Amino acid sequence: PVGPYNQAVAVSGQLLFVSGQIALDPATGALVGEGDVVAQTEQVIANLKAILVAAGASLDHVVKTSVFLKDMNDFGTVNEVYAKYFGGDEAPARACVEVARLPKDVSVEIECIAAL
């Protein structure tokens, strides 16, 4: 983690709140895809997936995501990657907001809530 928080918190064994993930390689802590929003989004979703799996869930259990972008001009590109993992009629609810800055100056951060 970049700060003092848990990667995820389960509530009553029913919901899993996953902290915002940025494009860090969990093995090394190194930033993945500096300046490449596609590579960053792929790594962010891989990080979310790993946390979900560790809690006994999967991306299919996600009911809500919040996407934070440093530049809303990346919205379409991030959507293309996002749709590979969260597409179709069962896509989770979502919010997407542009922010002034993200940790380590990444381009994208995503948090999620999953039903267990």
C-alpha positions in Angstrom: 0.0 0.0 0.0 0.9 3.6 -0.6 -0.6 4.6 2.8 -2.0 3.4 6.1 -5.0 1.3 4.9 -6.2 -2.2 4.2 -6.3 -3.5 0.6 -9.9 -4.7 1.3 -12.3 -4.9 4.2 -15.2 -7.5 4.3 -18.4 -6.5 6.1 -20.6 -9.2 7.6 -19.3 -11.7 5.1 -21.5 -10.1 2.5 -19.6 -7.2 1.0 -16.0 -6.6 0.2 -14.8 -3.0 -0.1 -11.6 -3.0 -2.1 -9.3 0.1 -1.7 -8.4 2.1 -4.8 -5.7 0.4 -6.8 -3.1 2.1 -8.9 -0.7 0.5 -11.4 1.9 -0.9 -9.0 3.4 -4.3 -9.5 2.6 -6.1 -6.2 5.8 -8.1 -6.3 8.2 -5.2 -6.7 6.1 -2.1 -5.8 7.3 -0.5 -9.1 5.0 1.6 -11.2 3.8 -0.2 -14.3 3.2 1.6 -17.6 4.4 5.1 -16.8 2.6 7.4 -19.2 0.6 4.5 -20.7 -3.0 4.6 -19.6 -3.8 1.2 -21.2 -1.0 -0.6 -19.4 -1.9 1.2 -16.1 -5.6 0.2 -16.4 -4.6 -3.4 -17.1 -2.4 -3.5 -14.0 -5.1 -1.8 -11.9 -7.6 -4.4 -12.9 -5.1 -7.2 -12.3 -4.5 -5.9 -8.8 -8.3 -5.7 -8.1 -8.6 -9.3 -9.4 -5.8 -10.5 -7.1 -7.4 -8.9 -4.0 -10.8 -10.3 -4.9 -9.4 -13.8 -5.4 -7.6 -13.6 -2.1 -11.0 -12.9 -0.5 -12.7 -15.8 -2.3 -14.4 -13.6 -4.9 -13.8 -12.7 -8.5 -14.4 -9.8 -10.9 -17.8 -11.3 -11.5 -18.7 -10.5 -7.9 -18.1 -6.7 -8.4 -21.3 -4.7 -8.0 -19.8 -1.1 -8.0 -16.7 0.5 -9.2 -15.3 4.1 -8.9 -12.8 5.1 -11.5 -10.6 8.1 -10.9 -8.9 9.7 -13.9 -6.2 12.3 -14.0 -7.4 13.3 -17.5 -10.9 12.8 -18.7 -9.6 12.7 -22.2 -8.5 9.1 -21.3 -12.1 8.1 -20.6 -12.6 6.3 -23.9 -9.3 4.5 -23.7 -9.9 3.4 -20.1 -13.4 2.2 -21.1 -12.0 0.0 -23.8 -9.8 -1.8 -21.3 -12.5 -1.8 -18.6 -15.1 -3.3 -20.9 -12.9 -6.4 -21.4 -13.4 -7.2 -17.8 -16.7 -5.5 -16.8 -18.9 -5.7 -19.9 -22.3 -6.7 -21.0 -25.6 -6.7 -19.1 -24.0 -7.7 -15.8 -21.6 -4.8 -15.7 -21.3 -3.2 -12.2 -22.7 0.2 -11.4 -19.9 2.8 -11.8 -18.8 6.3 -11.2 -16.0 8.0 -13.1 -14.5 11.3 -12.0 -11.5 13.4 -13.1 -9.2 14.3 -10.3 -6.3 16.8 -10.0 -3.7 14.3 -9.1 -3.3 10.6 -8.0 -0.7 8.9 -5.9 2.7 8.5 -7.8 1.2 10.6 -10.6 -0.6 7.7 -12.2 -3.3 8.2 -14.7 -6.0 5.9 -13.3 -7.1 4.5 -10.0 -10.1 2.1 -9.5 -11.8 1.0 -6.3 -14.6 -1.5 -6.1 -17.3 -3.2 -4.0 -18.0 -6.9 -4.4 -20.8 -9.1 -3.1 -19.5 -12.2 -1.4 
